[in-house]
């Protein structure tokens, strides 16, 4: 059974950093793209970036560029989303998604507040 489990969400102060993890199981992880999304209450889920067979693709907007990075550890079947210099706009539930399998993780909450 394909499954994704996010972790790493936390309360973080503005300007800080955090790394979110997306652990995959039940499918050949290295062969499939993993996408990262985030969602705030009342808004649609927003794609922020992907780890694909062609490399990392990040959403080309100022709110993401230069602060978000995505990496993968194949030995751990895990994709990471690193967010630096966080601000209040990063407050959201972050999800990972395997489009080939139609599988979402349960989400992990990131709250940016002083």
DRENPA-3360 file (N, C-alpha, C; in nm, 2 decimals, always signed):
BEGIN
1 = XXXXXXXX = +0.08/-0.12/+0.00/+0.00/+0.00/+0.00/+0.09/+0.13/+0.00 ~ +0.08/+0.20/-0.11/+0.16/+0.32/-0.11/+0.12/+0.42/+0.00 ~ +0.22/+0.48/+0.06/+0.20/+0.57/+0.17/+0.30/+0.68/+0.18 ~ +0.26/+0.80/+0.22/+0.35/+0.91/+0.24/+0.32/+0.96/+0.38 ~ +0.43/+0.99/+0.46/+0.41/+1.04/+0.59/+0.50/+1.16/+0.61 ~ +0.44/+1.28/+0.63/+0.52/+1.40/+0.65/+0.55/+1.42/+0.80 ~ +0.66/+1.49/+0.83/+0.70/+1.53/+0.96/+0.79/+1.65/+0.96 ~ +0.81/+1.71/+1.07/+0.90/+1.82/+1.08/+0.84/+1.95/+1.10;
9 = XXXXXXXX = +0.71/+1.96/+1.09/+0.64/+2.08/+1.11/+0.65/+2.13/+1.26 ~ +0.65/+2.26/+1.27/+0.68/+2.31/+1.41/+0.64/+2.46/+1.42 ~ +0.64/+2.51/+1.54/+0.63/+2.65/+1.56/+0.77/+2.71/+1.55 ~ +0.79/+2.81/+1.46/+0.92/+2.86/+1.43/+0.91/+3.01/+1.42 ~ +1.02/+3.08/+1.47/+1.02/+3.22/+1.47/+1.05/+3.28/+1.33 ~ +1.00/+3.40/+1.30/+1.03/+3.46/+1.17/+1.18/+3.47/+1.16 ~ +1.23/+3.44/+1.04/+1.37/+3.44/+1.01/+1.44/+3.30/+1.03 ~ +1.37/+3.21/+1.09/+1.43/+3.08/+1.12/+1.42/+2.99/+1.00;
17 = XXXXXXXX = +1.46/+2.86/+1.02/+1.45/+2.76/+0.92/+1.40/+2.63/+0.97 ~ +1.35/+2.55/+0.88/+1.31/+2.42/+0.92/+1.31/+2.33/+0.80 ~ +1.32/+2.20/+0.83/+1.32/+2.10/+0.72/+1.20/+2.00/+0.74 ~ +1.12/+1.99/+0.64/+1.01/+1.90/+0.64/+1.05/+1.77/+0.57 ~ +1.00/+1.66/+0.62/+1.03/+1.53/+0.56/+0.91/+1.46/+0.51 ~ +0.93/+1.39/+0.40/+0.82/+1.31/+0.34/+0.87/+1.17/+0.32 ~ +0.83/+1.08/+0.41/+0.88/+0.94/+0.40/+0.78/+0.86/+0.32 ~ +0.84/+0.79/+0.22/+0.75/+0.71/+0.13/+0.77/+0.56/+0.16;
25 = XXXXXXXX = +0.66/+0.49/+0.14/+0.67/+0.34/+0.16/+0.56/+0.28/+0.07 ~ +0.58/+0.15/+0.03/+0.49/+0.08/-0.05/+0.49/+0.10/-0.20 ~ +0.59/+0.17/-0.24/+0.61/+0.18/-0.39/+0.76/+0.21/-0.41 ~ +0.81/+0.19/-0.54/+0.95/+0.21/-0.57/+0.98/+0.36/-0.58 ~ +1.01/+0.41/-0.47/+1.03/+0.55/-0.44/+1.11/+0.63/-0.54 ~ +1.22/+0.57/-0.58/+1.32/+0.64/-0.67/+1.26/+0.66/-0.81 ~ +1.16/+0.59/-0.85/+1.11/+0.59/-0.98/+1.00/+0.69/-1.00 ~ +0.96/+0.76/-0.90/+0.84/+0.85/-0.91/+0.87/+0.99/-0.85;
33 = XXXXXXXX = +0.80/+1.08/-0.91/+0.80/+1.22/-0.87/+0.73/+1.23/-0.73 ~ +0.78/+1.32/-0.65/+0.72/+1.36/-0.53/+0.70/+1.51/-0.53 ~ +0.58/+1.56/-0.50/+0.55/+1.70/-0.50/+0.52/+1.75/-0.36 ~ +0.55/+1.88/-0.34/+0.52/+1.94/-0.21/+0.41/+2.05/-0.24 ~ +0.31/+2.05/-0.15/+0.21/+2.15/-0.15/+0.20/+2.21/-0.01 ~ +0.13/+2.33/-0.01/+0.09/+2.38/+0.12/-0.05/+2.44/+0.11 ~ -0.11/+2.45/+0.23/-0.25/+2.50/+0.23/-0.28/+2.58/+0.36 ~ -0.34/+2.69/+0.34/-0.39/+2.77/+0.46/-0.54/+2.77/+0.46;
41 = XXXXXXXX = -0.60/+2.79/+0.57/-0.74/+2.79/+0.58/-0.81/+2.88/+0.48 ~ -0.91/+2.83/+0.41/-0.98/+2.91/+0.32/-0.92/+2.93/+0.18 ~ -0.81/+2.87/+0.16/-0.74/+2.88/+0.04/-0.72/+2.74/-0.03 ~ -0.70/+2.74/-0.16/-0.67/+2.62/-0.22/-0.53/+2.57/-0.19 ~ -0.51/+2.44/-0.21/-0.38/+2.38/-0.19/-0.28/+2.44/-0.30 ~ -0.17/+2.48/-0.25/-0.07/+2.55/-0.35/+0.05/+2.46/-0.37 ~ +0.08/+2.43/-0.49/+0.20/+2.36/-0.52/+0.32/+2.45/-0.50 ~ +0.43/+2.40/-0.43/+0.55/+2.48/-0.41/+0.67/+2.42/-0.48;
49 = XXXXXXXX = +0.67/+2.29/-0.51/+0.79/+2.23/-0.57/+0.78/+2.08/-0.58 ~ +0.87/+2.03/-0.66/+0.87/+1.88/-0.68/+1.01/+1.83/-0.69 ~ +1.03/+1.70/-0.66/+1.15/+1.63/-0.69/+1.11/+1.54/-0.80 ~ +1.17/+1.55/-0.92/+1.13/+1.47/-1.03/+1.25/+1.40/-1.09 ~ +1.22/+1.32/-1.19/+1.33/+1.25/-1.26/+1.42/+1.35/-1.33 ~ +1.37/+1.47/-1.36/+1.45/+1.57/-1.42/+1.52/+1.66/-1.33 ~ +1.50/+1.64/-1.20/+1.56/+1.72/-1.10/+1.46/+1.80/-1.02 ~ +1.50/+1.90/-0.94/+1.41/+1.97/-0.86/+1.35/+2.09/-0.94;
57 = XXXXXXXX = +1.22/+2.10/-0.92/+1.14/+2.21/-0.98/+1.08/+2.29/-0.87 ~ +1.10/+2.41/-0.86/+1.03/+2.50/-0.76/+0.94/+2.60/-0.83 ~ +0.84/+2.63/-0.76/+0.74/+2.73/-0.81/+0.82/+2.86/-0.83 ~ +0.80/+2.92/-0.94/+0.87/+3.04/-0.98/+0.80/+3.17/-0.93 ~ +0.79/+3.18/-0.80/+0.73/+3.30/-0.74/+0.83/+3.35/-0.63 ~ +0.82/+3.48/-0.60/+0.91/+3.54/-0.50/+0.90/+3.48/-0.37 ~ +0.78/+3.43/-0.33/+0.76/+3.37/-0.20/+0.83/+3.24/-0.18 ~ +0.88/+3.18/-0.29/+0.94/+3.05/-0.28/+1.09/+3.06/-0.33;
65 = XXXXXXXX = +1.11/+3.13/-0.43/+1.25/+3.14/-0.49/+1.35/+3.18/-0.39 ~ +1.46/+3.12/-0.38/+1.57/+3.15/-0.29/+1.56/+3.11/-0.15 ~ +1.44/+3.06/-0.11/+1.42/+3.02/+0.03/+1.39/+2.87/+0.04 ~ +1.33/+2.81/-0.06/+1.29/+2.67/-0.06/+1.39/+2.59/-0.13 ~ +1.42/+2.48/-0.08/+1.50/+2.38/-0.15/+1.44/+2.24/-0.13 ~ +1.46/+2.15/-0.22/+1.40/+2.01/-0.21/+1.52/+1.92/-0.24 ~ +1.53/+1.82/-0.16/+1.63/+1.72/-0.18/+1.57/+1.58/-0.15 ~ +1.65/+1.48/-0.17/+1.60/+1.34/-0.15/+1.72/+1.25/-0.10;
73 = XXXXXXXX = +1.68/+1.17/-0.01/+1.77/+1.06/+0.05/+1.71/+0.93/+0.01 ~ +1.77/+0.87/-0.09/+1.71/+0.74/-0.14/+1.73/+0.63/-0.04 ~ +1.83/+0.63/+0.04/+1.85/+0.53/+0.14/+1.74/+0.53/+0.24 ~ +1.68/+0.65/+0.26/+1.58/+0.66/+0.36/+1.44/+0.67/+0.30 ~ +1.43/+0.66/+0.17/+1.30/+0.68/+0.10/+1.23/+0.81/+0.14 ~ +1.31/+0.91/+0.15/+1.25/+1.04/+0.20/+1.29/+1.16/+0.11 ~ +1.19/+1.24/+0.09/+1.21/+1.37/+0.02/+1.20/+1.48/+0.13 ~ +1.29/+1.58/+0.12/+1.29/+1.69/+0.22/+1.25/+1.82/+0.15;
81 = XXXXXXXX = +1.18/+1.91/+0.23/+1.16/+2.05/+0.19/+1.22/+2.13/+0.29 ~ +1.32/+2.21/+0.25/+1.39/+2.30/+0.34/+1.34/+2.44/+0.32 ~ +1.30/+2.51/+0.43/+1.25/+2.64/+0.41/+1.34/+2.73/+0.50 ~ +1.40/+2.83/+0.44/+1.48/+2.92/+0.51/+1.42/+3.06/+0.52 ~ +1.46/+3.14/+0.62/+1.41/+3.27/+0.63/+1.26/+3.28/+0.63 ~ +1.20/+3.19/+0.72/+1.06/+3.18/+0.72/+0.99/+3.31/+0.76 ~ +0.87/+3.33/+0.71/+0.79/+3.45/+0.74/+0.65/+3.40/+0.76 ~ +0.56/+3.49/+0.80/+0.42/+3.46/+0.84/+0.35/+3.39/+0.72;
89 = XXXXXXXX = +0.39/+3.43/+0.60/+0.32/+3.37/+0.49/+0.35/+3.22/+0.47 ~ +0.45/+3.17/+0.54/+0.48/+3.03/+0.53/+0.40/+2.95/+0.62 ~ +0.32/+3.01/+0.71/+0.23/+2.94/+0.80/+0.13/+2.86/+0.72 ~ +0.13/+2.73/+0.73/+0.04/+2.65/+0.65/+0.05/+2.50/+0.69 ~ -0.03/+2.42/+0.64/-0.01/+2.28/+0.65/+0.06/+2.23/+0.52 ~ +0.16/+2.16/+0.53/+0.24/+2.12/+0.42/+0.22/+1.97/+0.39 ~ +0.20/+1.94/+0.26/+0.17/+1.81/+0.22/+0.27/+1.76/+0.11 ~ +0.29/+1.63/+0.11/+0.36/+1.58/+0.00/+0.26/+1.49/-0.08;
97 = XXXXXXXX = +0.29/+1.47/-0.21/+0.20/+1.40/-0.29/+0.28/+1.32/-0.40 ~ +0.23/+1.20/-0.42/+0.29/+1.11/-0.52/+0.19/+1.10/-0.64 ~ +0.20/+1.18/-0.74/+0.10/+1.19/-0.84/+0.08/+1.06/-0.92 ~ +0.18/+0.98/-0.94/+0.16/+0.85/-1.01/+0.08/+0.75/-0.93 ~ +0.07/+0.77/-0.80/-0.01/+0.68/-0.72/-0.13/+0.75/-0.66 ~ -0.15/+0.88/-0.68/-0.26/+0.95/-0.63/-0.27/+0.95/-0.47 ~ -0.15/+0.95/-0.41/-0.14/+0.94/-0.27/-0.09/+1.07/-0.21 ~ -0.16/+1.11/-0.11/-0.12/+1.23/-0.03/-0.08/+1.19/+0.11;
105 = XXXXXXXX = +0.01/+1.26/+0.17/+0.04/+1.24/+0.31/-0.07/+1.31/+0.40 ~ -0.05/+1.30/+0.53/-0.15/+1.35/+0.62/-0.13/+1.50/+0.65 ~ -0.01/+1.55/+0.61/+0.02/+1.69/+0.63/+0.09/+1.72/+0.76 ~ +0.17/+1.82/+0.76/+0.24/+1.87/+0.88/+0.23/+2.02/+0.89 ~ +0.20/+2.06/+1.01/+0.17/+2.20/+1.04/+0.30/+2.28/+1.06 ~ +0.31/+2.39/+0.99/+0.41/+2.49/+1.01/+0.35/+2.62/+1.05 ~ +0.39/+2.67/+1.17/+0.34/+2.80/+1.22/+0.46/+2.89/+1.24 ~ +0.45/+3.00/+1.18/+0.56/+3.10/+1.19/+0.51/+3.22/+1.28;
113 = XX = +0.57/+3.23/+1.40/+0.52/+3.33/+1.49/+0.63/+3.36/+1.59 ~ +0.63/+3.49/+1.64/+0.73/+3.53/+1.74/+0.66/+3.51/+1.88;
% end
